[in-house]
Amino acid sequence: MRFILATLTCLGIASLAAGCVPEEEQDHTTDEQYYGTRPPPLQGAQRSWSERSATERGTEQPNKNETSPKTVSKNFNKQLLEWYGQYSNYNLVMQDVKAFYPPLRYNGCVAFMSAALRRLGVFIPIAKSDPESPSLVTRPFSDYLENRLGWRRLSSASSLSEGDIVFTRDNPSYPGYPAHVYLFQSWSNRALGIALVIDNQDFSHERNIYDNDTGFNFTPFSYALRAP
C-alpha cells in the first residue's frame, strides 16, 4: 500500500474544517481535515447536543426504517462492520452523504459514520443548520450515541473489537472535540498499533492507532463507543 505525507489542518467542529488536527495522513485526501462544517460560537460549543433546544437540534424524527440502538441486536457492531465493510455499501453511504453534506470527503468523517448508521436503521438527526449537528461534528455525535442512545465507552485501544466506532484525541484548538472518528475493522499489525479502518478518507485502509514512529502518524486513539 502506498503512503504519502500530507499536512492537514482541521477544526474538530462544524464548515471550513471540522474534524482534525495537523498530521501525516495516508494516500490521497485524508481526514483530520474531514469532518464537520464550521466552528460554532464558543458559547454554543460548550453545550452538548442533548442540551440544545429543539430548534437548534432540528425537528427530524425517525422514519419507519430507523430505530434506537437500544433495540438493535446484541452484535450490532459486528453487523455494522459486515455491512459497511462491503465496497458497494460504502458507495451507498457516499451517495447519502452527498445529499446532505456536499463537501463529501472533506471534513466528512462524522457525515460518513452517521450515514452508515442510518443505513442500518439507527436514527441520527442530520440537523444541517445546527453548528453542533450530531451528523457533522465529532463531539455532538459522540454525545448522542453515548448519552442519548446508551452506547458504551471503551477507554483502552486493547479492548477494540470489530465494528467499534473510534474517536481520536481532541483538536487542540477546540478542547472537547475529537479530531477524527472512524470504524475499527481489525488489527493489521497489533504490535505496531496499526489497524484496518473505514472512514471518509477511504474504504478499508491502514491507520496508526497509537502515537508512535512507524512511518505514518495519525491523531491517536482516545476512546471508542460500542452499541449496548
C-alpha positions in Angstrom: 0.0 0.0 0.0 1.3 3.4 -0.9 1.6 6.2 1.6 2.3 9.9 1.2 2.7 12.6 3.8 0.1 15.3 3.8 0.0 18.2 6.2 -3.7 18.9 7.1 -5.3 21.4 9.3 -8.8 20.7 10.7 -11.1 22.2 13.2 -12.9 19.4 15.2 -16.2 21.3 14.9 -18.7 22.1 12.4 -17.7 24.2 7.8 -14.4 25.1 6.8 -13.0 22.4 8.8 -14.3 20.1 11.3 -12.5 17.1 12.5 -8.8 17.1 12.5 -5.5 18.4 13.7 -2.4 18.7 11.5 -0.9 15.3 11.0 0.6 12.9 8.4 -2.1 11.1 6.5 -2.4 8.2 4.1 -2.7 8.3 0.3 -5.0 10.8 -1.4 -7.1 13.2 0.6 -7.3 12.5 4.3 -9.3 13.5 7.3 -8.3 15.1 10.2 -9.3 17.6 7.6 -12.5 15.7 7.0 -15.3 16.1 9.4 -17.6 18.9 10.2 -18.6 22.2 8.9 -17.7 25.4 10.6 -16.6 26.4 14.1 -19.7 27.4 16.1 -19.5 30.2 18.6 -17.7 29.1 21.7 -20.7 29.5 24.0 -22.7 27.2 21.8 -19.8 24.7 21.5 -19.9 24.2 25.3 -23.3 22.7 25.2 -23.9 19.1 24.2 -26.5 18.1 21.6 -28.9 16.9 24.2 -28.7 20.3 26.0 -29.6 22.3 23.0 -33.1 23.4 22.1 -35.3 21.5 19.6 -34.9 24.4 17.2 -31.1 24.2 17.4 -31.1 20.5 17.1 -33.6 20.3 14.3 -37.0 18.6 14.4 -36.3 15.5 12.5 -37.9 12.3 13.7 -37.0 8.7 12.9 -38.7 7.2 9.8 -40.3 3.8 9.8 -36.9 2.2 8.9 -35.0 3.8 11.7 -34.8 2.6 15.3 -32.9 3.2 18.6 -29.6 1.3 19.1 -31.1 0.0 22.3 -33.4 -2.2 20.2 -30.7 -3.5 17.8 -29.2 -6.9 18.1 -26.6 -7.7 20.6 -23.9 -8.0 17.9 -24.8 -4.7 16.2 -21.2 -3.5 15.8 -20.3 -6.7 14.1 -23.3 -6.3 11.8 -22.3 -2.7 11.1 -18.8 -3.8 10.0 -20.1 -6.7 7.9 -22.4 -4.2 6.0 -20.1 -1.2 5.8 -17.1 -3.5 5.0 -18.6 -4.1 1.6 -17.4 -1.7 -1.0 -20.8 -1.4 -2.7 -22.3 -0.4 0.7 -19.5 2.1 1.2 -20.5 3.7 -2.1 -24.1 3.8 -0.9 -23.0 5.8 2.2 -21.1 8.1 0.0 -24.2 8.8 -2.1 -26.2 9.5 1.1 -23.5 11.9 2.3 -23.6 13.8 -1.0 -27.3 14.5 -0.3 -26.8 16.4 3.0 -23.1 17.3 3.0 -21.8 18.3 -0.5 -18.1 18.7 0.5 -18.3 14.9 0.9 -14.8 13.6 2.0 -13.6 17.0 3.1 -14.3 17.2 6.8 -16.8 14.4 6.4 -15.8 11.7 8.9 -18.9 12.2 11.1 -21.1 12.5 8.0 -19.9 9.1 6.7 -20.2 7.4 10.0 -23.7 8.7 10.8 -24.9 7.9 7.3 -23.7 4.3 7.7 -25.6 4.0 11.0 -28.8 5.4 9.4 -28.5 2.7 6.6 -28.7 0.1 9.4 -31.8 1.7 11.0 -30.2 3.9 13.7 -31.7 7.3 13.8 -29.0 10.1 13.9 -30.5 13.6 13.3 -28.9 15.4 10.4 -29.8 19.0 11.5 -27.7 20.7 8.9 -28.4 24.2 10.2 -27.1 23.3 13.7 -23.4 24.0 14.1 -23.4 21.2 16.7 -25.1 18.7 14.4 -24.6 15.1 15.6 -24.3 14.1 11.9 -21.5 16.5 11.2 -19.4 17.2 14.3 -17.5 14.7 16.5 -18.4 15.9 20.0 -22.2 16.0 19.5 -22.1 12.7 17.5 -20.3 11.1 20.4 -22.6 12.7 22.9 -25.7 11.5 21.0 -24.5 7.9 20.8 -23.3 7.7 24.4 -25.8 9.8 26.3 -28.9 9.6 24.2 -28.7 6.1 22.9 -26.7 4.3 25.6 -23.6 3.3 23.8 -20.8 2.1 26.0 -17.4 3.8 26.2 -14.2 1.9 25.9 -11.2 3.7 27.2 -8.4 1.3 26.0 -7.5 0.5 22.5 -6.6 -3.0 23.6 -10.3 -3.6 24.0 -11.2 -2.8 20.4 -13.4 -5.2 18.6 -14.7 -5.3 15.1 -17.2 -2.6 14.3 -16.4 -0.3 17.3 -16.6 3.4 16.5 -13.3 5.1 17.5 -12.8 8.7 18.4 -9.3 10.3 18.5 -7.8 12.8 20.8 -9.2 16.3 20.7 -8.3 19.0 18.3 -6.1 21.2 20.4 -7.8 24.3 19.1 -11.2 23.0 20.3 -10.9 21.1 23.5 -13.6 18.5 23.9 -13.9 17.9 20.1 -12.2 14.7 18.9 -10.1 15.3 15.8 -11.5 12.3 13.9 -13.8 9.3 14.0 -13.6 6.0 12.2 -14.8 2.4 12.2 -12.4 -0.2 13.5 -12.1 -3.3 11.4 -9.2 -5.4 12.7 -5.6 -5.2 13.6 -3.2 -5.2 10.7 -0.1 -5.2 12.9 -1.1 -5.1 16.6 2.5 -4.9 17.8 3.0 -1.7 15.9 -0.5 -0.3 16.7 -1.6 -0.4 13.0 -5.3 -1.3 12.3 -7.6 -1.5 9.3 -10.3 1.1 9.5 -13.1 2.6 7.4 -13.7 6.3 7.3 -14.4 9.2 4.9 -10.7 9.2 3.9 -11.1 5.9 2.1 -12.6 2.5 2.2 -10.7 -0.1 4.2 -7.1 1.3 4.8 -4.4 1.2 7.5 -4.2 3.6 10.3 -1.8 4.1 13.2 -4.0 3.8 16.3 -1.3 5.0 18.7 1.2 7.9 18.7 4.4 6.2 17.6 7.0 6.2 14.9 6.0 3.5 12.4 6.4 5.8 9.4 3.0 7.4 9.2 1.3 9.2 12.1 -2.3 10.0 12.9 -4.2 11.6 15.7 -4.0 8.9 18.4 -6.9 6.9 19.9 -8.8 8.4 22.8 -11.9 6.1 23.2 -14.4 4.0 21.3 -18.1 3.5 21.5 -20.0 0.2 21.3 -23.7 -0.3 21.0 -25.4 -1.6 24.2 
